[in-house]
């Protein structure tokens, strides 16, 4: 039985908020990644979803297949082939152009304590020339990358941008303005 619950919950009534799922055990199919979805109605929280990695860009914002394939981590429903259909299932309010790039914002990872946390931003090509040309990388989640210059504002670690990118400051400022 399907029913509409509201922001933060899927149509089956399951909670999708990162704050609620941080310690939960989530089943993830091979080839899928956990992604943080930004919702207009939940400014201070992310929704958790599973997306086939082939439809996400690489570290340079390239090589993402067109289209979408996602699964609901709340109720377990699989095989959403259209982002609009998936957005309806997770009660995500869409603007006039329902593009996955506007809503799939962050990689999610489990930190050393096993808690699901927000990682590096997803670098979508075409969201500003600076972001499209940015060369930054995700760190290896198993081994944190040591900071190049250990100052409080320049630290690398699990799920954070490496400080070895060409334009870390420019990327950070640009990404923050997009959020």
Secondary structure, 3 states (H helix, E strand, C coil): CCCCCCCCECCCCCECEHHHHCCCCCCCCCCEEEEEEEECCEEEEEEEEEEEHHHCCCCCCCCCCCCCCEECCCCCCCCECCHHHHHHHCCCCCCCCCCHHHHEEEEEEECCCCCEEEEEECCCCCCCHHHHCCCCCECCCCCCCCCCCCCCCCCCCCCCECCCCCCHHHHHHHHHHHC
